[in-house]
Amino acid sequence: MLASGGLLHDTGKISIPHEVLNKPGRLTEEEFSVMKSHVTETIKFLDLAQDIPKPVIVIGAQHHEKIDGTGYPFGLKGAQLNDLARMASIVDVFSALTDRRVYKPPMAAEVALGIMTDQMSRHLDQNFVTLFKTMLLDAVVD
């Protein structure tokens, strides 16, 4: 489920105008609102396919929610967040920090993990962040 959710969680971005999706600078409030709509567009898209398992749709719906309730689109918090979505959000944030984007160079994995631990402790499930770090270290060592 997690792998499928990881592949499909941003499918709604297909409805975001290219100039917003790939804008090299900071998004305006209006552009950010448009960008956030990719979550509801993802839900609609995945709902159209009758054979997508519910947990995959939940990952798409909740991957921008935050433990403290400041995420979107629903403002869910704490126990309201699905564990699979919590895991997916960690990978999504790590990818956003370490991938090259039109508006920023890639960040080193160690720096990204530090940010995820220190600056995002109220947003990300730190138990899953710790497990994610362990898995990354195991992958590097092997």
N, C-alpha and C positions, 0 to 999 in steps of 0.2 A: 504494500500500500504506500509506504513512504517513498519508494523509488518512483512509482507512478505519479504520486503527488508532486514529487520534485520535478518531474518532466512536464507536468500539466499546470502547475500552480500559477503561471503567468500567461496562459494562453489568451487572456483578455487583453493583453498588450497589443494584440493585432488591431484593436479598435482605437488605439491611441495614435493621434497624428504624429507622423515621423518627426516633424519639427519640435514637438514636445518631448517625445521619447529620446531623441538624440541631441537635445539642446546642449551646447557646450558650456553654458553658464548656469547660474542658479535659476530655478524655476520661480516664476511669479506665483502669487497665491492662487490665481485662476488656473495657471498651468498645473500647479500641484494638485488642485482639485480634479482636473482632467486626468492626471496621472493616477490618482487614487481610484478613479472609476474602473481601472483595469481589474480590480478585485470583483466588483459586481458583474462586470462583463465576463470574467472567468467563470463565475457561478452560473450565469445564463448559458454560456457556451457548454459547460460540462453537463448541465441539466438537460440539454438537448439530446445528448447521447445517452440512451437508456441503459447502456451497459457499463457506465462508469460507476465503480463502487462508491458508496456514500462517504467513506473515510477520505477518498481522494478529493471529493468535492469540498469536504470540511478543510482539508489542507489548503486548497485554493482560497477558500473563504476566510481563513484565519491567519494566514502566514504573515500579515502585517499587524496583527493584534499584539499587544504588549502586556506583560504580567501586571503592570500597574494600572492598566485600563486606558492608557493614552494612545493606543493604536487605533487602526481603522480597518474595516468600515463600521464595526459594531460597538467599539469601545469595551470589548470583553476584558475581564481581568481575572487573575488568579485561577481558581478551580473551574471557571467557565471555559478556559482554553483547553482544547483537545491536546493530548500529549503528542500526537503525530504532528500537529500544527506547530507546537512548541519546538519540536526537533527541526522541522522544515524551516522555521524562521531563523534558526541559528545558522543553518547552511546558507540560507538566502542572504543574511547579513554578512557572513564570511565571504561569500562570493562577491557581494557588492563592494566590500572593502578591498579584496585582493585582485579582482579583475580589472583590466584596463577599461576605462570608459572614455567617451569623447570629452568629458569634462574633468577627468583626473587620471593620473598614472596609477598603476597597480601598487598596492601596499604590501609590504612583507608580511608573511603569515604570522610571525611572532608579534608584530605591532598590532595587527588586526585582532589577534587573540587577547592581547593586553587591553585593547579598547573594549572588546566584548565583555571582559571580566570587570574592568575598573569603571568604565563610563556607562556601561549598559546593564548594570546589575539589577536595575529596577525594570528593565524591559525584557530581558531574556531569562529563561529558567537556568539558573546557574548550575544546577545539578546536571542538566543536559549539556551545558557548556563544558563542564569538567569532563564528561564522558566524550564529548566531541574532541577536546584537546588530547585526551588519552588515545583515541582512535587515530588521530593525525600523527601523533608521536610514534605509535606502533607501526603505522604505514611507512614512516620515514626510516625507522630502524630496520624493518624487514626488508 
